[in-house]
Amino acid sequence: MISYSYLLKSFAVMVIMLFYIFLYVWYKTIVVKILMSSVSEIMSFREPFTITAFSNKNAKEVSSIITEKRISSVIVIDKENRPLGIVTERDLVERVCLTNLNASDVLVEDIMSTPLITIMAYDSVDTASRVMLSNKIKRLPVLEADNRIVGVISVTDITKHLSKILLDDYNRYRSLKKVLEMDDVFN
């Protein structure tokens, strides 16, 4: 006849094995979710605001657009809708405000950051974060295969994505912890 303590020990070993399997799956899940998520899955779904280069738009007009639309950047495109550069809040501060220039006299082409660093919609979030880090930027315009701008991915988008993954995994961990605590009750 099998003793009660033997059954409890067997149950404990099974729970520990399940825990290690869970940890392995959890690790693989996080790696897959982070590395394999595409940029198009987590980018902002707001249509990026664009202005045409060489259309005599000035820094004051760009500042008004940024303020009214509650956005942090405007993408500058050419006549064929190809992206040329980007004007961010930082560009306005550094290249207009800190140089004491009149915003009405400064053309968009003079303050835009160029060349524009972009990423494809099918690229991974990991690739996007590496591009941002290596170029010290906070947002990347996202392009489709035909070089059409479909959105912008920002550091905030990536942070929200990672926090969701971590919260989901934490909830799974709590469930497993409850199972392990039940095992302690039996011992």
Secondary structure, 3 states (H helix, E strand, C coil): CCCHHHHHHHHHHHHHHHHHHHHHHHHHHHHHHHHHCEHHHHCCCCCCCEEECCCCCEHHHHHHHHHHHCCCEEEEECCCCCEEEEEEHHHHHHHHHCCCCCHHHCEHHHHCECCCCCEECCCEHHHHHHHHHHHCCCEEEEECCCCCEEEEEEHHHHHHHHHHHHHHHHHHHHHHHHHHHHHHHHC
